[in-house]
Amino acid sequence: MKRVKFLEVRDIATFIPMIAIDCSLTGNLSEDYLLERAGYGEHRCILFTRLDGGRNAEYDPYEWRNRTYAVAHQHIIDNWDELTSGDVIDVEFILRETKEKKRSERYLEE
């Protein structure tokens, strides 16, 4: 199971390159010791931050003071196993504000 995913978060006129890291316990004693010391436990926990830095990383989607990050983060937690690196997380589509999911901006350059 992949523990790190690079994701394209989109919202109204928004493009944010993000990285998500699954910080759930692994069964590896060294990793689990550090994860537990940092406060992670048995439930799925995704650390989420901007790929370009400049903002805090959060593991709790409710800590974001921004709809884009909060909705995207919760969606990633809920759908981790179905997501792959490079996927678009379209907040407007998740909230059913649009009927069609945005395509990755990488296709606009072709």
N, CA, C and O atoms as CSV, one atom per row, in Angstrom:
chain,resi,resn,atom,element,x,y,z
A,1,MET,N,N,0.850,-1.186,0.000
A,1,MET,CA,C,0.000,0.000,0.000
A,1,MET,C,C,0.888,1.240,0.000
A,1,MET,O,O,1.788,1.369,0.829
A,2,LYS,N,N,0.632,2.129,-0.918
A,2,LYS,CA,C,1.414,3.356,-1.008
A,2,LYS,C,C,1.084,4.287,0.156
A,2,LYS,O,O,-0.087,4.509,0.464
A,3,ARG,N,N,2.114,4.830,0.802
A,3,ARG,CA,C,1.928,5.670,1.980
A,3,ARG,C,C,2.024,7.156,1.670
A,3,ARG,O,O,1.674,7.979,2.515
A,4,VAL,N,N,2.492,7.522,0.470
A,4,VAL,CA,C,2.621,8.929,0.089
A,4,VAL,C,C,1.945,9.120,-1.265
A,4,VAL,O,O,2.156,8.345,-2.198
A,5,LYS,N,N,1.120,10.181,-1.352
A,5,LYS,CA,C,0.447,10.486,-2.619
A,5,LYS,C,C,0.555,11.976,-2.890
A,5,LYS,O,O,0.346,12.800,-2.000
A,6,PHE,N,N,0.882,12.308,-4.122
A,6,PHE,CA,C,0.921,13.688,-4.587
A,6,PHE,C,C,-0.403,13.958,-5.279
A,6,PHE,O,O,-0.809,13.203,-6.163
A,7,LEU,N,N,-1.089,15.041,-4.877
A,7,LEU,CA,C,-2.447,15.284,-5.352
A,7,LEU,C,C,-2.615,16.725,-5.820
A,7,LEU,O,O,-1.981,17.644,-5.301
A,8,GLU,N,N,-3.474,16.896,-6.801
A,8,GLU,CA,C,-3.802,18.210,-7.348
A,8,GLU,C,C,-5.154,18.627,-6.772
A,8,GLU,O,O,-6.192,18.092,-7.161
A,9,VAL,N,N,-5.136,19.574,-5.853
A,9,VAL,CA,C,-6.373,20.039,-5.228
A,9,VAL,C,C,-6.894,21.230,-6.014
A,9,VAL,O,O,-6.168,22.184,-6.292
A,10,ARG,N,N,-8.177,21.147,-6.366
A,10,ARG,CA,C,-8.802,22.186,-7.170
A,10,ARG,C,C,-10.073,22.660,-6.474
A,10,ARG,O,O,-10.755,21.898,-5.789
A,11,ASP,N,N,-10.367,23.947,-6.671
A,11,ASP,CA,C,-11.592,24.550,-6.177
A,11,ASP,C,C,-11.884,25.712,-7.118
A,11,ASP,O,O,-11.357,25.740,-8.230
A,12,ILE,N,N,-12.693,26.653,-6.713
A,12,ILE,CA,C,-13.020,27.800,-7.549
A,12,ILE,C,C,-11.731,28.567,-7.838
A,12,ILE,O,O,-11.123,29.128,-6.927
A,13,ALA,N,N,-11.317,28.592,-9.101
A,13,ALA,CA,C,-10.108,29.314,-9.533
A,13,ALA,C,C,-8.890,28.966,-8.674
A,13,ALA,O,O,-8.078,29.834,-8.356
A,14,THR,N,N,-8.772,27.697,-8.306
A,14,THR,CA,C,-7.713,27.279,-7.396
A,14,THR,C,C,-6.997,26.044,-7.930
A,14,THR,O,O,-7.621,25.111,-8.435
A,15,PHE,N,N,-5.673,26.064,-7.805
A,15,PHE,CA,C,-4.819,24.910,-8.095
A,15,PHE,C,C,-3.777,24.836,-6.993
A,15,PHE,O,O,-2.980,25.761,-6.835
A,16,ILE,N,N,-3.768,23.744,-6.224
A,16,ILE,CA,C,-2.827,23.604,-5.120
A,16,ILE,C,C,-2.165,22.228,-5.188
A,16,ILE,O,O,-2.838,21.214,-5.005
A,17,PRO,N,N,-0.859,22.177,-5.447
A,17,PRO,CA,C,-0.161,20.893,-5.375
A,17,PRO,C,C,0.034,20.505,-3.905
A,17,PRO,O,O,0.589,21.274,-3.120
A,18,MET,N,N,-0.424,19.314,-3.549
A,18,MET,CA,C,-0.395,18.860,-2.162
A,18,MET,C,C,0.273,17.495,-2.062
A,18,MET,O,O,0.383,16.762,-3.044
A,19,ILE,N,N,0.711,17.176,-0.857
A,19,ILE,CA,C,1.232,15.843,-0.568
A,19,ILE,C,C,0.471,15.307,0.636
A,19,ILE,O,O,0.241,16.022,1.611
A,20,ALA,N,N,0.086,14.044,0.554
A,20,ALA,CA,C,-0.634,13.373,1.630
A,20,ALA,C,C,0.178,12.153,2.044
A,20,ALA,O,O,0.654,11.392,1.202
A,21,ILE,N,N,0.327,11.981,3.353
A,21,ILE,CA,C,1.129,10.888,3.887
A,21,ILE,C,C,0.278,10.096,4.868
A,21,ILE,O,O,-0.264,10.656,5.822
A,22,ASP,N,N,0.162,8.800,4.634
A,22,ASP,CA,C,-0.573,7.926,5.541
A,22,ASP,C,C,0.311,7.650,6.759
A,22,ASP,O,O,1.332,6.972,6.652
A,23,CYS,N,N,-0.087,8.176,7.906
A,23,CYS,CA,C,0.682,8.021,9.147
A,23,CYS,C,C,0.058,6.981,10.064
A,23,CYS,O,O,0.264,7.013,11.277
A,24,SER,N,N,-0.699,6.066,9.491
A,24,SER,CA,C,-1.251,4.958,10.279
A,24,SER,C,C,-0.111,4.040,10.701
A,24,SER,O,O,0.946,4.012,10.072
A,25,LEU,N,N,-0.340,3.296,11.766
A,25,LEU,CA,C,0.686,2.360,12.232
A,25,LEU,C,C,0.975,1.326,11.152
A,25,LEU,O,O,0.080,0.911,10.416
A,26,THR,N,N,2.251,0.913,11.068
A,26,THR,CA,C,2.705,0.088,9.957
A,26,THR,C,C,3.033,-1.350,10.318
A,26,THR,O,O,3.083,-2.216,9.445
A,27,GLY,N,N,3.258,-1.609,11.599
A,27,GLY,CA,C,3.754,-2.922,11.992
A,27,GLY,C,C,5.273,-2.940,12.109
A,27,GLY,O,O,5.849,-3.903,12.616
A,28,ASN,N,N,5.921,-1.876,11.642
A,28,ASN,CA,C,7.363,-1.717,11.791
A,28,ASN,C,C,7.609,-1.065,13.145
A,28,ASN,O,O,7.145,0.050,13.382
A,29,LEU,N,N,8.330,-1.739,14.035
A,29,LEU,CA,C,8.495,-1.254,15.403
A,29,LEU,C,C,9.105,0.138,15.472
A,29,LEU,O,O,8.661,0.964,16.269
A,30,SER,N,N,10.112,0.410,14.653
A,30,SER,CA,C,10.759,1.730,14.678
A,30,SER,C,C,9.809,2.823,14.216
A,30,SER,O,O,9.717,3.878,14.844
A,31,GLU,N,N,9.101,2.573,13.117
A,31,GLU,CA,C,8.143,3.556,12.612
A,31,GLU,C,C,6.994,3.751,13.589
A,31,GLU,O,O,6.613,4.881,13.894
A,32,ASP,N,N,6.451,2.660,14.072
A,32,ASP,CA,C,5.299,2.748,14.964
A,32,ASP,C,C,5.644,3.470,16.265
A,32,ASP,O,O,4.819,4.209,16.802
A,33,TYR,N,N,6.846,3.263,16.766
A,33,TYR,CA,C,7.276,3.976,17.973
A,33,TYR,C,C,7.210,5.484,17.741
A,33,TYR,O,O,6.664,6.219,18.564
A,34,LEU,N,N,7.764,5.941,16.627
A,34,LEU,CA,C,7.774,7.374,16.323
A,34,LEU,C,C,6.372,7.893,16.043
A,34,LEU,O,O,6.010,8.977,16.501
A,35,LEU,N,N,5.586,7.137,15.303
A,35,LEU,CA,C,4.208,7.546,15.025
A,35,LEU,C,C,3.404,7.675,16.315
A,35,LEU,O,O,2.667,8.644,16.500
A,36,GLU,N,N,3.547,6.699,17.204
A,36,GLU,CA,C,2.812,6.755,18.470
A,36,GLU,C,C,3.291,7.909,19.346
A,36,GLU,O,O,2.480,8.550,20.014
A,37,ARG,N,N,4.584,8.181,19.353
A,37,ARG,CA,C,5.118,9.299,20.144
A,37,ARG,C,C,4.606,10.636,19.610
A,37,ARG,O,O,4.481,11.604,20.360
A,38,ALA,N,N,4.310,10.681,18.307
A,38,ALA,CA,C,3.775,11.901,17.698
A,38,ALA,C,C,2.257,11.994,17.867
A,38,ALA,O,O,1.646,12.987,17.469
A,39,GLY,N,N,1.650,10.962,18.455
A,39,GLY,CA,C,0.223,11.017,18.727
A,39,GLY,C,C,-0.652,10.238,17.760
A,39,GLY,O,O,-1.876,10.260,17.887
A,40,TYR,N,N,-0.048,9.546,16.791
A,40,TYR,CA,C,-0.840,8.750,15.862
A,40,TYR,C,C,-1.197,7.425,16.499
A,40,TYR,O,O,-0.491,6.949,17.387
A,41,GLY,N,N,-2.302,6.819,16.047
A,41,GLY,CA,C,-2.753,5.582,16.657
A,41,GLY,C,C,-3.255,4.582,15.647
A,41,GLY,O,O,-2.757,4.506,14.524
A,42,GLU,N,N,-4.245,3.819,16.054
A,42,GLU,CA,C,-4.748,2.705,15.260
A,42,GLU,C,C,-5.595,3.134,14.056
A,42,GLU,O,O,-5.646,2.408,13.063
A,43,HIS,N,N,-6.259,4.294,14.120
A,43,HIS,CA,C,-7.138,4.700,13.015
A,43,HIS,C,C,-6.320,5.354,11.896
A,43,HIS,O,O,-5.199,5.816,12.110
A,44,ARG,N,N,-6.904,5.378,10.715
A,44,ARG,CA,C,-6.228,5.996,9.572
A,44,ARG,C,C,-6.028,7.476,9.847
A,44,ARG,O,O,-6.954,8.179,10.252
A,45,CYS,N,N,-4.829,7.928,9.625
A,45,CYS,CA,C,-4.490,9.323,9.851
A,45,CYS,C,C,-3.632,9.796,8.685
A,45,CYS,O,O,-2.577,9.225,8.410
A,46,ILE,N,N,-4.089,10.837,8.005
A,46,ILE,CA,C,-3.395,11.352,6.836
A,46,ILE,C,C,-2.836,12.734,7.147
A,46,ILE,O,O,-3.587,13.661,7.450
A,47,LEU,N,N,-1.527,12.865,7.071
A,47,LEU,CA,C,-0.855,14.150,7.213
A,47,LEU,C,C,-0.916,14.826,5.847
A,47,LEU,O,O,-0.573,14.213,4.836
A,48,PHE,N,N,-1.351,16.087,5.809
A,48,PHE,CA,C,-1.657,16.772,4.553
A,48,PHE,C,C,-1.002,18.132,4.560
A,48,PHE,O,O,-1.160,18.890,5.517
A,49,THR,N,N,-0.266,18.458,3.508
A,49,THR,CA,C,0.405,19.755,3.440
A,49,THR,C,C,0.638,20.165,1.987
A,49,THR,O,O,0.605,19.348,1.067
A,50,ARG,N,N,0.874,21.459,1.826
A,50,ARG,CA,C,1.180,21.980,0.491
A,50,ARG,C,C,2.536,21.459,0.051
A,50,ARG,O,O,3.470,21.383,0.849
A,51,LEU,N,N,2.638,21.105,-1.203
A,51,LEU,CA,C,3.895,20.605,-1.737
A,51,LEU,C,C,4.944,21.708,-1.817
A,51,LEU,O,O,6.143,21.435,-1.747
A,52,ASP,N,N,4.492,22.960,-1.963
A,52,ASP,CA,C,5.433,24.073,-2.076
A,52,ASP,C,C,5.762,24.710,-0.724
A,52,ASP,O,O,6.421,25.749,-0.674
A,53,GLY,N,N,5.307,24.093,0.372
A,53,GLY,CA,C,5.602,24.611,1.706
A,53,GLY,C,C,4.791,25.861,2.001
A,53,GLY,O,O,3.819,26.161,1.307
A,54,GLY,N,N,5.193,26.585,3.031
A,54,GLY,CA,C,4.562,27.850,3.331
A,54,GLY,C,C,3.343,27.781,4.232
A,54,GLY,O,O,2.859,28.821,4.679
A,55,ARG,N,N,2.838,26.607,4.509
A,55,ARG,CA,C,1.692,26.447,5.404
A,55,ARG,C,C,1.954,25.268,6.316
A,55,ARG,O,O,2.825,24.439,6.051
A,56,ASN,N,N,1.197,25.203,7.384
A,56,ASN,CA,C,1.329,24.077,8.298
A,56,ASN,C,C,0.823,22.795,7.666
A,56,ASN,O,O,-0.021,22.814,6.770
A,57,ALA,N,N,1.346,21.702,8.139
A,57,ALA,CA,C,0.789,20.396,7.817
A,57,ALA,C,C,-0.249,20.082,8.875
A,57,ALA,O,O,-0.072,20.425,10.044
A,58,GLU,N,N,-1.322,19.435,8.476
A,58,GLU,CA,C,-2.377,19.058,9.415
A,58,GLU,C,C,-2.698,17.582,9.241
A,58,GLU,O,O,-2.619,17.053,8.132
A,59,TYR,N,N,-3.059,16.916,10.330
A,59,TYR,CA,C,-3.578,15.558,10.253
A,59,TYR,C,C,-5.080,15.534,10.510
A,59,TYR,O,O,-5.746,14.538,10.225
A,60,ASP,N,N,-5.614,16.628,11.048
A,60,ASP,CA,C,-7.036,16.727,11.354
A,60,ASP,C,C,-7.686,17.701,10.368
A,60,ASP,O,O,-7.380,18.893,10.402
A,61,PRO,N,N,-8.574,17.223,9.492
A,61,PRO,CA,C,-9.174,18.123,8.510
A,61,PRO,C,C,-9.950,19.283,9.128
A,61,PRO,O,O,-10.144,20.311,8.479
A,62,TYR,N,N,-10.394,19.132,10.369
A,62,TYR,CA,C,-11.154,20.195,11.027
A,62,TYR,C,C,-10.264,21.333,11.519
A,62,TYR,O,O,-10.767,22.383,11.919
A,63,GLU,N,N,-8.956,21.135,11.492
A,63,GLU,CA,C,-8.028,22.189,11.907
A,63,GLU,C,C,-7.798,23.233,10.819
A,63,GLU,O,O,-7.368,24.350,11.106
A,64,TRP,N,N,-8.082,22.872,9.576
A,64,TRP,CA,C,-7.934,23.846,8.493
A,64,TRP,C,C,-8.982,24.932,8.663
A,64,TRP,O,O,-10.131,24.627,8.981
A,65,ARG,N,N,-8.631,26.145,8.469
A,65,ARG,CA,C,-9.578,27.262,8.561
A,65,ARG,C,C,-9.982,27.710,7.149
A,65,ARG,O,O,-10.183,28.895,6.882
A,66,ASN,N,N,-10.089,26.732,6.273
A,66,ASN,CA,C,-10.293,27.001,4.859
A,66,ASN,C,C,-11.097,25.842,4.278
A,66,ASN,O,O,-10.747,24.681,4.489
A,67,ARG,N,N,-12.138,26.134,3.572
A,67,ARG,CA,C,-13.016,25.094,3.024
A,67,ARG,C,C,-12.273,24.189,2.059
A,67,ARG,O,O,-12.459,22.973,2.089
A,68,THR,N,N,-11.434,24.758,1.206
A,68,THR,CA,C,-10.738,23.954,0.203
A,68,THR,C,C,-9.913,22.857,0.862
A,68,THR,O,O,-10.038,21.684,0.509
A,69,TYR,N,N,-9.078,23.233,1.812
A,69,TYR,CA,C,-8.221,22.259,2.475
A,69,TYR,C,C,-9.038,21.263,3.303
A,69,TYR,O,O,-8.775,20.061,3.260
A,70,ALA,N,N,-10.014,21.750,4.047
A,70,ALA,CA,C,-10.799,20.876,4.927
A,70,ALA,C,C,-11.568,19.827,4.132
A,70,ALA,O,O,-11.541,18.646,4.477
A,71,VAL,N,N,-12.253,20.247,3.070
A,71,VAL,CA,C,-13.044,19.309,2.269
A,71,VAL,C,C,-12.125,18.323,1.548
A,71,VAL,O,O,-12.392,17.122,1.530
A,72,ALA,N,N,-11.049,18.829,0.956
A,72,ALA,CA,C,-10.112,17.949,0.252
A,72,ALA,C,C,-9.504,16.931,1.207
A,72,ALA,O,O,-9.424,15.745,0.888
A,73,HIS,N,N,-9.076,17.394,2.375
A,73,HIS,CA,C,-8.435,16.514,3.354
A,73,HIS,C,C,-9.387,15.407,3.803
A,73,HIS,O,O,-8.996,14.240,3.840
A,74,GLN,N,N,-10.621,15.750,4.141
A,74,GLN,CA,C,-11.583,14.727,4.568
A,74,GLN,C,C,-11.865,13.746,3.442
A,74,GLN,O,O,-11.986,12.545,3.687
A,75,HIS,N,N,-11.970,14.232,2.223
A,75,HIS,CA,C,-12.199,13.358,1.071
A,75,HIS,C,C,-11.042,12.375,0.904
A,75,HIS,O,O,-11.256,11.202,0.598
A,76,ILE,N,N,-9.830,12.856,1.105
A,76,ILE,CA,C,-8.655,11.988,0.977
A,76,ILE,C,C,-8.658,10.906,2.058
A,76,ILE,O,O,-8.366,9.745,1.772
A,77,ILE,N,N,-8.982,11.276,3.283
A,77,ILE,CA,C,-9.071,10.279,4.359
A,77,ILE,C,C,-10.121,9.224,4.014
A,77,ILE,O,O,-9.874,8.026,4.148
A,78,ASP,N,N,-11.284,9.675,3.571
A,78,ASP,CA,C,-12.394,8.762,3.283
A,78,ASP,C,C,-12.149,7.868,2.072
A,78,ASP,O,O,-12.735,6.791,1.968
A,79,ASN,N,N,-11.277,8.311,1.148
A,79,ASN,CA,C,-11.100,7.592,-0.119
A,79,ASN,C,C,-9.654,7.191,-0.382
A,79,ASN,O,O,-9.283,6.937,-1.528
A,80,TRP,N,N,-8.840,7.132,0.656
A,80,TRP,CA,C,-7.398,6.890,0.503
A,80,TRP,C,C,-7.099,5.682,-0.386
A,80,TRP,O,O,-6.262,5.776,-1.284
A,81,ASP,N,N,-7.753,4.577,-0.157
A,81,ASP,CA,C,-7.425,3.351,-0.892
A,81,ASP,C,C,-7.760,3.440,-2.379
A,81,ASP,O,O,-7.177,2.711,-3.180
A,82,GLU,N,N,-8.675,4.308,-2.758
A,82,GLU,CA,C,-9.053,4.445,-4.164
A,82,GLU,C,C,-8.222,5.497,-4.896
A,82,GLU,O,O,-8.214,5.523,-6.127
A,83,LEU,N,N,-7.530,6.355,-4.169
A,83,LEU,CA,C,-6.772,7.444,-4.788
A,83,LEU,C,C,-5.385,6.989,-5.204
A,83,LEU,O,O,-4.787,6.108,-4.587
A,84,THR,N,N,-4.880,7.620,-6.280
A,84,THR,CA,C,-3.505,7.383,-6.713
A,84,THR,C,C,-2.807,8.723,-6.874
A,84,THR,O,O,-3.453,9.756,-7.048
A,85,SER,N,N,-1.490,8.695,-6.814
A,85,SER,CA,C,-0.731,9.929,-7.003
A,85,SER,C,C,-1.107,10.572,-8.328
A,85,SER,O,O,-1.274,9.899,-9.345
A,86,GLY,N,N,-1.236,11.893,-8.285
A,86,GLY,CA,C,-1.591,12.643,-9.482
A,86,GLY,C,C,-3.081,12.890,-9.629
A,86,GLY,O,O,-3.492,13.655,-10.501
A,87,ASP,N,N,-3.900,12.259,-8.795
A,87,ASP,CA,C,-5.349,12.456,-8.888
A,87,ASP,C,C,-5.733,13.908,-8.592
A,87,ASP,O,O,-5.039,14.620,-7.865
A,88,VAL,N,N,-6.846,14.317,-9.172
A,88,VAL,CA,C,-7.422,15.631,-8.923
A,88,VAL,C,C,-8.452,15.485,-7.804
A,88,VAL,O,O,-9.336,14.630,-7.869
A,89,ILE,N,N,-8.330,16.317,-6.792
A,89,ILE,CA,C,-9.314,16.395,-5.718
A,89,ILE,C,C,-10.085,17.689,-5.953
A,89,ILE,O,O,-9.609,18.771,-5.608
A,90,ASP,N,N,-11.270,17.579,-6.537
A,90,ASP,CA,C,-12.062,18.724,-6.961
A,90,ASP,C,C,-13.123,19.035,-5.896
A,90,ASP,O,O,-14.135,18.342,-5.795
A,91,VAL,N,N,-12.880,20.065,-5.122
A,91,VAL,CA,C,-13.757,20.420,-4.003
A,91,VAL,C,C,-15.157,20.788,-4.493
A,91,VAL,O,O,-16.146,20.384,-3.881
A,92,GLU,N,N,-15.254,21.535,-5.567
A,92,GLU,CA,C,-16.582,21.891,-6.083
A,92,GLU,C,C,-17.380,20.644,-6.468
A,92,GLU,O,O,-18.580,20.564,-6.209
A,93,PHE,N,N,-16.711,19.680,-7.083
A,93,PHE,CA,C,-17.373,18.439,-7.483
A,93,PHE,C,C,-17.771,17.619,-6.257
A,93,PHE,O,O,-18.875,17.076,-6.208
A,94,ILE,N,N,-16.884,17.524,-5.270
A,94,ILE,CA,C,-17.176,16.789,-4.037
A,94,ILE,C,C,-18.416,17.367,-3.357
A,94,ILE,O,O,-19.256,16.623,-2.851
A,95,LEU,N,N,-18.528,18.697,-3.348
A,95,LEU,CA,C,-19.656,19.373,-2.707
A,95,LEU,C,C,-20.887,19.463,-3.614
A,95,LEU,O,O,-21.898,20.062,-3.246
A,96,ARG,N,N,-20.790,18.867,-4.789
A,96,ARG,CA,C,-21.879,18.839,-5.773
A,96,ARG,C,C,-22.272,20.228,-6.255
A,96,ARG,O,O,-23.430,20.484,-6.584
A,97,GLU,N,N,-21.288,21.119,-6.291
A,97,GLU,CA,C,-21.527,22.455,-6.841
A,97,GLU,C,C,-21.355,22.462,-8.359
A,97,GLU,O,O,-21.833,23.366,-9.043
A,98,THR,N,N,-20.670,21.448,-8.875
A,98,THR,CA,C,-20.532,21.251,-10.315
A,98,THR,C,C,-20.888,19.803,-10.632
A,98,THR,O,O,-20.829,18.934,-9.762
A,99,LYS,N,N,-21.254,19.558,-11.873
A,99,LYS,CA,C,-21.656,18.210,-12.274
A,99,LYS,C,C,-20.515,17.421,-12.889
A,99,LYS,O,O,-20.596,16.198,-13.010
A,100,GLU,N,N,-19.455,18.111,-13.276
A,100,GLU,CA,C,-18.336,17.446,-13.927
A,100,GLU,C,C,-17.046,17.731,-13.173
A,100,GLU,O,O,-16.747,18.875,-12.829
A,101,LYS,N,N,-16.288,16.670,-12.925
A,101,LYS,CA,C,-15.015,16.803,-12.215
A,101,LYS,C,C,-13.967,17.459,-13.116
A,101,LYS,O,O,-13.868,17.147,-14.303
A,102,LYS,N,N,-13.195,18.362,-12.535
A,102,LYS,CA,C,-12.134,19.038,-13.287
A,102,LYS,C,C,-11.063,18.031,-13.714
A,102,LYS,O,O,-10.776,17.066,-13.006
A,103,ARG,N,N,-10.493,18.276,-14.868
A,103,ARG,CA,C,-9.346,17.499,-15.346
A,103,ARG,C,C,-8.079,18.140,-14.816
A,103,ARG,O,O,-8.061,19.324,-14.480
A,104,SER,N,N,-7.037,17.360,-14.747
A,104,SER,CA,C,-5.756,17.880,-14.294
A,104,SER,C,C,-5.266,18.986,-15.219
A,104,SER,O,O,-5.432,18.910,-16.436
A,105,GLU,N,N,-4.666,20.004,-14.635
A,105,GLU,CA,C,-4.087,21.085,-15.442
A,105,GLU,C,C,-2.940,20.595,-16.302
A,105,GLU,O,O,-2.589,21.252,-17.282
A,106,ARG,N,N,-2.346,19.456,-15.966
A,106,ARG,CA,C,-1.248,18.953,-16.797
A,106,ARG,C,C,-1.711,18.642,-18.205
A,106,ARG,O,O,-0.900,18.652,-19.131
A,107,TYR,N,N,-3.002,18.363,-18.397
A,107,TYR,CA,C,-3.530,18.090,-19.726
A,107,TYR,C,C,-3.772,19.368,-20.526
A,107,TYR,O,O,-3.901,19.309,-21.749
A,108,LEU,N,N,-3.834,20.500,-19.870
A,108,LEU,CA,C,-4.037,21.768,-20.568
A,108,LEU,C,C,-2.807,22.187,-21.345
A,108,LEU,O,O,-2.900,22.978,-22.283
A,109,GLU,N,N,-1.643,21.659,-20.958
A,109,GLU,CA,C,-0.387,22.036,-21.602
A,109,GLU,C,C,-0.098,21.191,-22.829
A,109,GLU,O,O,0.854,21.474,-23.556
A,110,GLU,N,N,-0.896,20.159,-23.077
A,110,GLU,CA,C,-0.663,19.277,-24.236
A,110,GLU,C,C,-1.221,19.880,-25.495
A,110,GLU,O,O,-1.118,19.281,-26.565
